[in-house]
């Protein structure tokens, strides 16, 4: 349960918003005027918000759920959290007495909370029972895995032939073939039950239109795709960790393995990527005692935010279990032992040169890795021609900011936070540069989300 004295910051609340429009609308409702019957206690915040109808909207947020915050509102919005839930939490985060402590929630809120937490207990019991019982039919599971492996092998072999034809005919032909060639090849990889191959093939289709130097970039991507194909076709010769990484890159299902690690996990960053069919949420965590950085993934159907949401800057006392693979950065969130609390620490940082070296070392275990999580210490954002870079305050080295990050408002938040002085920045460092995700000013400042 969330203790009454622990309140989130406005930035932590706004990080939960599914989009910019929700952030703006929720901020307008973060005043006492439209609210009545507000209260908070035992990890719950509730209130009634006056709308256009005769009845106010009933809004409640559960901040102590095992899978992260959850929300319920009687408004017709399909966004989670809706603007009313965001407004209520912003009002509560203001700590001005507008949301007083209460012994018990009202009946309408209590019923939803009891049902939600009851279902969570049932699901947990089922998961424990299923884990103890093991697979219902191991032989049937083995046969399904073999059939899928055969399909993936057929798909990888077909893709190898298509890459051979492309290189034999010359890369210039790719510019004239259009996207249809890649789209049809990607569809064949979907039929082969290799979604990872399909995604990489679709990315190839955009390279010929990416500006000057595209043939070299296309050749590089084809080489990585060829390496992945060969990794699968010769997986029996690979070390276990690298073989697991190949399976993961192909999009084959995996389950967490190894012992769970209990730690105080600092939420470093949270951001979503959206495609027409799926919303993927990435949450980076740093273990205060283990010193490891781990990635949680959560998914939502198109147009809906994933359920798991952890505000940046809070600390969870929880267990994480790593997925198989050489890098082993992805993990699954297990049992949570205490409510999230504001962080009293930040991850240790490295120089920009050390960050680049860390990415290079990671490529030995996972050649298809786009970026690694890194915290930069004492860097300053400075303009660099048409772009930006993060320059070390104590050395003469710097990292370029990725093109995607330069187009986001978070870059200007970073510049404003710095004001020309060194800051600590967490983000992803890869071959395209550095993507800032969270920053801290020097001293005791709170984490500032940049995404």
Backbone torsions as a table, in degrees:
resi	resn	phi	psi	omega
1	UNK	NA	148.5	178.1
2	UNK	-83.1	126.7	179.5
3	UNK	-67.8	149.8	-175.1
4	UNK	-63.9	-33.2	-175.6
5	UNK	-75.7	-12.9	-176.4
6	UNK	-93.2	110.2	178.6
7	UNK	-116.8	148.1	178.7
8	UNK	-81.6	164.2	172.3
9	UNK	-87.1	165.2	178.0
10	UNK	-62.0	-37.6	178.7
11	UNK	-62.7	-39.6	179.3
12	UNK	-65.8	-37.8	177.3
13	UNK	-67.9	-47.8	-177.2
14	UNK	-64.8	-23.5	176.7
15	UNK	-65.9	-17.0	178.9
16	UNK	-81.2	-15.7	-173.3
17	UNK	-63.3	138.2	-179.8
18	UNK	-72.8	-20.2	179.7
19	UNK	-163.0	173.3	-176.7
20	UNK	-65.2	-36.5	179.7
21	UNK	-62.6	-39.3	178.6
22	UNK	-66.8	-38.8	177.9
23	UNK	-60.5	-43.8	-179.0
24	UNK	-66.7	-45.5	-179.0
25	UNK	-67.5	-40.0	178.8
26	UNK	-64.4	-37.7	179.6
27	UNK	-63.1	-33.8	178.9
28	UNK	-68.3	-23.8	-179.4
29	UNK	-94.5	6.5	-178.0
30	UNK	-87.0	42.4	176.9
31	UNK	-131.3	157.3	-173.3
32	UNK	-71.1	-22.4	-172.4
33	UNK	-49.2	-55.9	-175.7
34	UNK	-79.9	-2.2	-172.1
35	UNK	-104.1	145.1	173.2
36	UNK	-147.2	161.6	177.1
37	UNK	60.5	29.0	-178.8
38	UNK	-78.1	153.7	177.7
39	UNK	-170.3	166.1	179.0
40	UNK	-153.4	153.2	178.0
41	UNK	163.4	148.8	177.3
42	UNK	53.8	42.7	176.0
43	UNK	78.0	16.1	-175.3
44	UNK	-130.5	143.1	173.5
45	UNK	-129.9	134.9	-177.5
46	UNK	-142.7	163.7	177.9
47	UNK	178.0	167.4	178.0
48	UNK	-112.5	126.9	-176.7
49	UNK	-114.0	125.6	179.7
50	UNK	-70.8	127.7	178.7
51	UNK	-117.5	-155.6	-178.6
52	UNK	-79.8	-18.6	-179.3
53	UNK	-90.5	-176.9	-178.5
54	UNK	-77.4	-26.3	-179.3
55	UNK	-102.4	135.3	177.3
56	UNK	-71.6	155.5	177.6
57	UNK	-78.0	133.9	177.3
58	UNK	-90.3	117.9	-174.4
59	UNK	-124.3	132.1	178.6
60	UNK	-143.5	143.8	177.5
61	UNK	-127.9	131.7	175.9
62	UNK	-103.5	110.1	-176.4
63	UNK	-95.8	1.6	-175.3
64	UNK	-116.1	14.7	-179.6
65	UNK	-67.5	150.6	-177.7
66	UNK	-63.8	-28.8	-179.1
67	UNK	-98.8	15.4	-178.5
68	UNK	101.7	-178.3	-177.7
69	UNK	-60.1	149.1	176.1
70	UNK	-137.9	158.8	-170.8
71	UNK	-140.5	151.8	175.3
72	UNK	-143.9	129.4	178.1
73	UNK	-143.7	143.8	-179.1
74	UNK	-83.4	3.7	176.5
75	UNK	-73.1	163.4	-177.1
76	UNK	-82.9	1.1	-177.0
77	UNK	-62.1	144.5	176.3
78	UNK	-101.5	7.5	178.3
79	UNK	-90.3	144.2	179.1
80	UNK	-130.9	118.5	-6.3
81	UNK	-74.4	152.4	177.4
82	UNK	-79.3	176.7	-177.9
83	UNK	-65.7	-29.2	179.3
84	UNK	-70.1	-41.7	177.6
85	UNK	-64.4	-40.8	177.9
86	UNK	-64.7	-44.3	179.1
87	UNK	-61.2	-41.7	178.9
88	UNK	-63.3	-44.6	-179.1
89	UNK	-68.5	-35.0	175.6
90	UNK	-66.0	-38.8	176.5
91	UNK	-62.8	-43.1	178.0
92	UNK	-65.7	-40.1	-178.8
93	UNK	-66.5	-22.6	-179.6
94	UNK	-66.4	-21.0	175.1
95	UNK	55.4	42.4	-179.8
96	UNK	-113.1	16.8	178.7
97	UNK	86.6	-0.4	-178.7
98	UNK	-70.4	-24.0	177.2
99	UNK	-121.2	90.5	-174.0
100	UNK	-75.9	159.9	174.0
101	UNK	-69.6	143.4	-179.8
102	UNK	-140.7	148.5	-177.7
103	UNK	-69.7	-42.3	-176.3
104	UNK	-137.7	143.9	174.4
105	UNK	-73.8	160.9	175.4
106	UNK	-64.7	166.0	-173.6
107	UNK	-59.3	-42.8	-177.0
108	UNK	-63.5	-35.7	177.3
109	UNK	-77.5	-39.4	-178.8
110	UNK	-63.2	-37.3	179.2
111	UNK	-64.0	-43.9	179.6
112	UNK	-65.2	-42.3	179.8
113	UNK	-62.6	-44.5	-179.0
114	UNK	-63.1	-42.6	179.2
115	UNK	-65.0	-42.4	-178.8
116	UNK	-64.5	-47.5	-176.9
117	UNK	-72.3	-29.8	175.0
118	UNK	-66.5	-42.2	177.7
119	UNK	-64.1	-37.0	178.9
120	UNK	-62.9	-39.4	178.7
121	UNK	-66.4	-40.5	179.2
122	UNK	-63.6	-45.2	-179.8
123	UNK	-63.1	-38.9	179.4
124	UNK	-65.2	-41.9	178.9
125	UNK	-64.3	-40.2	178.3
126	UNK	-63.9	-42.0	179.7
127	UNK	-63.1	-41.9	178.9
128	UNK	-65.6	-39.7	179.1
129	UNK	-66.7	-40.9	179.2
130	UNK	-66.3	-37.4	178.2
131	UNK	-65.2	-38.4	-179.7
132	UNK	-71.1	-35.3	-175.9
133	UNK	-79.2	-26.5	-177.9
134	UNK	80.2	-178.2	-178.9
135	UNK	-59.7	142.9	-178.7
136	UNK	-65.2	-38.3	-178.3
137	UNK	-144.0	87.6	-177.3
138	UNK	-58.1	-36.3	-178.3
139	UNK	-66.4	-41.6	177.8
140	UNK	-65.4	-38.9	177.6
141	UNK	-63.8	-39.2	179.1
142	UNK	-63.8	-42.2	-179.8
143	UNK	-65.5	-39.7	177.7
144	UNK	-63.2	-42.0	179.1
145	UNK	-63.5	-38.8	179.2
146	UNK	-66.5	-41.6	179.3
147	UNK	-64.0	-40.5	179.2
148	UNK	-66.8	-40.9	179.1
149	UNK	-59.8	-38.1	178.3
150	UNK	-64.8	-41.0	178.9
151	UNK	-65.4	-42.8	179.7
152	UNK	-63.8	-40.7	178.5
153	UNK	-61.6	-42.8	177.5
154	UNK	-62.7	-41.2	178.7
155	UNK	-65.6	-43.1	179.3
156	UNK	-64.0	-39.0	178.8
157	UNK	-65.9	-41.5	177.6
158	UNK	-63.7	-41.1	179.7
159	UNK	-65.0	-37.6	176.6
160	UNK	-59.1	-41.2	180.0
161	UNK	-66.6	-39.0	-179.9
162	UNK	-68.3	-37.6	175.9
163	UNK	-65.0	-40.5	177.7
164	UNK	-60.7	-44.4	179.2
165	UNK	-62.7	-38.9	-179.2
166	UNK	-64.2	-46.4	-177.9
167	UNK	-70.3	-34.0	178.6
168	UNK	-67.3	-37.4	-179.7
169	UNK	-82.5	-12.1	-180.0
170	UNK	99.4	139.4	-177.5
171	UNK	-66.6	-24.3	-179.4
172	UNK	-59.6	-28.2	-179.2
173	UNK	-65.0	-25.2	-178.5
174	UNK	-65.6	-30.0	-179.5
175	UNK	-70.0	-32.2	-177.9
176	UNK	-89.1	-20.8	-177.6
177	UNK	-71.4	-24.9	-179.2
178	UNK	77.5	-178.4	-175.1
179	UNK	-76.2	-18.6	-176.1
180	UNK	-57.6	-38.4	179.4
181	UNK	-58.2	-46.2	-177.1
182	UNK	-72.7	-37.1	-178.9
183	UNK	-64.9	-40.8	179.2
184	UNK	-68.0	-38.4	177.9
185	UNK	-66.2	-40.3	177.9
186	UNK	-62.5	-39.4	178.2
187	UNK	-62.2	-36.6	177.8
188	UNK	-65.3	-35.2	178.3
189	UNK	-71.3	-32.9	174.4
190	UNK	-63.7	-43.6	176.6
191	UNK	-60.2	-30.6	180.0
192	UNK	-83.2	4.1	179.4
193	UNK	60.4	39.8	176.3
194	UNK	-124.9	73.9	-175.8
195	UNK	-62.3	-28.5	177.9
196	UNK	-65.3	-41.0	175.4
197	UNK	-64.6	-40.7	-179.8
198	UNK	-60.9	-43.5	-179.3
199	UNK	-63.5	-42.0	-179.4
200	UNK	-68.5	-35.6	177.5
201	UNK	-65.2	-41.4	178.3
202	UNK	-61.7	-37.3	178.3
203	UNK	-64.1	-33.2	177.8
204	UNK	-60.3	-35.0	-177.0
205	UNK	-62.6	-24.5	-178.9
206	UNK	-88.7	-11.8	-175.0
207	UNK	-66.5	-44.9	-178.0
208	UNK	-59.9	-19.4	179.6
209	UNK	-102.5	16.6	-173.1
210	UNK	-95.2	10.6	175.4
211	UNK	101.5	-172.0	-175.4
212	UNK	-58.4	142.2	179.1
213	UNK	83.9	11.9	-175.9
214	UNK	-65.1	-32.7	180.0
215	UNK	-59.2	-40.3	179.2
216	UNK	-65.1	-40.3	179.3
217	UNK	-66.9	-39.1	178.5
218	UNK	-64.3	-40.9	178.6
219	UNK	-62.9	-41.5	178.6
220	UNK	-60.8	-45.0	-178.5
221	UNK	-68.3	-37.5	176.7
222	UNK	-63.7	-37.3	179.3
223	UNK	-65.2	-41.2	178.3
224	UNK	-66.2	-37.9	178.3
225	UNK	-67.0	-40.9	176.1
226	UNK	-61.8	-41.1	178.7
227	UNK	-63.1	-38.7	178.4
228	UNK	-67.7	-43.1	175.5
229	UNK	-55.8	-49.4	-177.5
230	UNK	-66.2	-33.9	176.2
231	UNK	-60.5	-41.2	178.8
232	UNK	-70.6	-45.2	-176.1
233	UNK	-66.1	-22.1	179.0
234	UNK	-122.8	35.2	-176.1
235	UNK	-63.6	-24.7	-179.7
236	UNK	-69.8	-13.8	179.8
237	UNK	-97.3	-4.4	-174.7
238	UNK	-90.4	152.3	170.0
239	UNK	-59.5	154.5	-174.8
240	UNK	-56.6	-43.7	-177.8
241	UNK	-64.0	-43.9	180.0
242	UNK	-69.2	-36.8	176.7
243	UNK	-62.2	-39.7	177.3
244	UNK	-65.7	-36.5	177.6
245	UNK	-65.0	-41.2	177.6
246	UNK	-60.5	-46.3	178.7
247	UNK	-59.8	-40.8	179.4
248	UNK	-64.8	-43.2	-179.8
249	UNK	-66.0	-27.2	176.2
250	UNK	-77.6	-14.0	179.9
251	UNK	91.1	17.7	177.7
252	UNK	-76.9	144.4	-176.8
253	UNK	-66.5	148.9	177.6
254	UNK	-144.5	157.7	177.5
255	UNK	-120.6	150.3	178.2
256	UNK	-59.9	143.1	177.4
257	UNK	-134.4	173.3	179.8
258	UNK	82.3	170.6	-177.8
259	UNK	-72.6	143.2	175.3
260	UNK	-68.3	147.0	-180.0
261	UNK	-112.3	116.2	176.7
262	UNK	-90.3	133.3	-177.4
263	UNK	-159.6	173.5	169.6
264	UNK	-94.6	104.6	-170.9
265	UNK	-97.4	116.9	177.5
266	UNK	-83.7	128.0	177.2
267	UNK	-77.7	107.2	-175.6
268	UNK	-83.3	-41.0	-175.7
269	UNK	-162.8	154.6	174.9
270	UNK	-146.8	128.1	176.6
271	UNK	-153.7	158.4	-177.3
272	UNK	-112.4	146.6	166.3
273	UNK	-120.7	140.6	-171.0
274	UNK	-125.0	134.4	168.1
275	UNK	-127.4	175.7	-174.3
276	UNK	-59.3	-22.0	-175.6
277	UNK	-112.8	-16.2	-169.4
278	UNK	-152.0	141.8	169.7
279	UNK	-108.1	124.3	-179.7
280	UNK	-110.9	124.8	178.5
281	UNK	-105.4	129.2	177.1
282	UNK	-111.5	128.1	179.5
283	UNK	-125.5	120.1	179.1
284	UNK	-96.9	133.7	179.9
285	UNK	-125.5	147.6	176.7
286	UNK	-124.0	129.2	-179.4
287	UNK	-86.1	122.1	-177.1
288	UNK	-63.3	-37.7	-176.6
289	UNK	-95.1	-40.8	-178.7
290	UNK	-77.0	-25.0	-179.0
291	UNK	74.2	8.5	-178.9
292	UNK	-94.8	152.4	174.5
293	UNK	-110.0	126.5	-174.3
294	UNK	-125.2	153.9	-176.9
295	UNK	-116.0	126.7	171.4
296	UNK	-103.5	135.8	176.1
297	UNK	-114.7	137.4	176.2
298	UNK	-137.8	147.0	-173.0
299	UNK	-126.2	148.6	174.5
300	UNK	-137.8	148.6	177.1
301	UNK	-62.1	161.7	-177.3
302	UNK	-52.5	129.6	178.1
303	UNK	85.1	-1.7	-179.6
304	UNK	-125.1	138.1	179.6
305	UNK	-74.5	145.0	174.9
306	UNK	-60.5	155.3	-175.7
307	UNK	-71.6	-41.9	-176.2
308	UNK	-70.0	126.9	179.7
309	UNK	-147.6	123.6	-177.5
310	UNK	-129.8	111.2	-176.8
311	UNK	-62.2	138.7	-179.3
312	UNK	-64.1	138.3	176.5
313	UNK	97.1	-6.5	176.2
314	UNK	-94.8	160.1	-179.6
315	UNK	-118.5	132.1	178.6
316	UNK	-109.5	132.9	168.7
317	UNK	-91.8	100.6	-170.2
318	UNK	-153.2	170.1	175.1
319	UNK	-104.3	139.5	173.1
320	UNK	-124.1	142.0	176.1
321	UNK	-120.7	127.0	-175.1
322	UNK	-76.0	149.0	170.8
323	UNK	-84.5	156.9	178.2
324	UNK	-67.7	152.9	179.3
325	UNK	143.3	158.1	-176.2
326	UNK	-63.5	-45.9	-178.9
327	UNK	-74.1	-36.9	177.4
328	UNK	53.9	40.7	176.8
329	UNK	-88.2	-27.2	179.9
330	UNK	-77.6	142.0	-178.9
331	UNK	-144.2	166.7	175.7
332	UNK	-111.7	137.8	178.9
333	UNK	-78.4	125.8	179.4
334	UNK	-104.8	-138.8	-175.4
335	UNK	-68.6	139.9	175.8
336	UNK	-109.5	129.2	-169.9
337	UNK	-101.1	-12.1	-177.3
338	UNK	-154.8	161.1	178.1
339	UNK	-68.3	154.1	176.5
340	UNK	-67.7	141.4	-179.0
341	UNK	-132.3	157.4	177.0
342	UNK	-60.9	145.3	-176.2
343	UNK	-76.9	141.7	173.5
344	UNK	-108.3	12.1	-179.1
345	UNK	-148.2	168.5	175.1
346	UNK	-137.1	158.7	-177.9
347	UNK	-68.9	149.2	176.1
348	UNK	-67.8	146.5	-176.8
349	UNK	-106.6	167.2	178.0
350	UNK	-129.5	172.3	176.4
351	UNK	-79.9	168.0	178.3
352	UNK	-65.3	-35.8	177.9
353	UNK	-65.6	-41.2	178.0
354	UNK	-66.2	-34.5	178.0
355	UNK	-64.5	-45.1	178.5
356	UNK	-62.8	-40.6	178.8
357	UNK	-65.2	-35.8	179.6
358	UNK	-64.7	-39.8	177.1
359	UNK	-64.4	-42.2	178.6
360	UNK	-61.1	-40.4	178.7
361	UNK	-65.9	-38.2	-179.0
362	UNK	-65.8	-29.7	-179.7
363	UNK	-65.1	-22.5	178.0
364	UNK	-65.2	-33.8	179.8
365	UNK	-89.1	-27.7	-177.3
366	UNK	-143.9	90.0	-176.1
367	UNK	-64.0	-15.8	-177.2
368	UNK	-97.1	10.2	-175.8
369	UNK	-74.0	125.8	179.9
370	UNK	-79.6	-34.7	-175.4
371	UNK	-163.1	162.5	175.6
372	UNK	-123.4	151.5	176.9
373	UNK	-75.1	131.2	-177.1
374	UNK	-144.9	142.2	171.0
375	UNK	-107.6	121.4	178.4
376	UNK	-94.0	133.8	-179.3
377	UNK	-104.8	133.5	175.2
378	UNK	53.8	63.9	174.0
379	UNK	-120.3	156.5	-178.9
380	UNK	-127.1	129.1	175.2
381	UNK	-73.6	126.4	180.0
382	UNK	-134.9	145.6	178.2
383	UNK	-69.2	149.5	-179.3
384	UNK	-140.6	84.8	-175.5
385	UNK	66.0	-122.0	177.8
386	UNK	-86.1	-6.6	-177.5
387	UNK	-115.5	-163.3	178.4
388	UNK	-135.7	158.3	174.3
389	UNK	-142.5	158.9	175.4
390	UNK	-104.6	112.4	-173.8
391	UNK	-102.6	135.6	175.3
392	UNK	-63.5	135.7	178.7
393	UNK	-74.6	-22.0	-172.8
394	UNK	-114.6	-2.0	178.2
395	UNK	-134.9	-178.3	-180.0
396	UNK	-104.7	27.0	-179.6
397	UNK	-109.3	160.8	-179.6
398	UNK	-156.4	162.3	174.3
399	UNK	-121.5	134.9	176.7
400	UNK	-72.0	144.6	173.6
401	UNK	-80.5	134.9	-177.6
402	UNK	-60.6	154.4	-179.9
403	UNK	-61.2	-39.6	179.8
404	UNK	-62.2	-40.7	-179.1
405	UNK	-68.9	-30.6	-178.9
406	UNK	-67.0	-20.7	-178.3
407	UNK	-93.1	2.5	-177.0
408	UNK	-103.3	151.5	178.0
409	UNK	-62.2	-23.8	-177.9
410	UNK	-58.7	-29.5	179.1
411	UNK	-63.0	-40.3	-179.4
412	UNK	-72.7	-29.1	172.8
413	UNK	-64.8	-39.3	178.6
414	UNK	-65.3	-43.7	179.3
415	UNK	-62.1	-42.5	179.8
416	UNK	-66.6	-40.0	179.2
417	UNK	-63.1	-40.2	-178.5
418	UNK	-70.7	-50.0	-176.4
419	UNK	58.3	27.5	-178.6
420	UNK	90.5	-4.6	179.8
421	UNK	-101.1	158.0	179.6
422	UNK	-64.5	145.4	176.5
423	UNK	-134.6	166.2	171.7
424	UNK	-99.4	132.1	-175.3
425	UNK	-132.0	128.1	170.5
426	UNK	-100.6	141.5	177.8
427	UNK	-173.0	-162.1	-178.1
428	UNK	-115.6	125.1	-176.9
429	UNK	-109.7	123.7	-178.8
430	UNK	-150.2	-164.4	-175.3
431	UNK	-71.4	-16.4	177.1
432	UNK	-90.4	-8.0	-177.6
433	UNK	124.7	-153.2	-176.4
434	UNK	-116.8	132.1	176.5
435	UNK	-107.5	106.8	178.8
436	UNK	-70.6	134.5	-179.2
437	UNK	-118.8	-34.1	-178.7
438	UNK	-149.6	148.7	-179.2
439	UNK	-141.1	155.3	175.2
440	UNK	-131.0	135.5	172.3
441	UNK	-74.6	162.7	176.9
442	UNK	-64.3	145.2	-178.0
443	UNK	100.4	-139.4	-173.5
444	UNK	-104.8	23.3	-175.9
445	UNK	-65.6	154.1	177.9
446	UNK	-79.0	161.4	177.0
447	UNK	-66.6	136.4	180.0
448	UNK	-115.2	109.9	178.5
449	UNK	-65.8	141.2	-179.6
450	UNK	-115.0	3.6	-176.3
451	UNK	-130.5	NA	NA
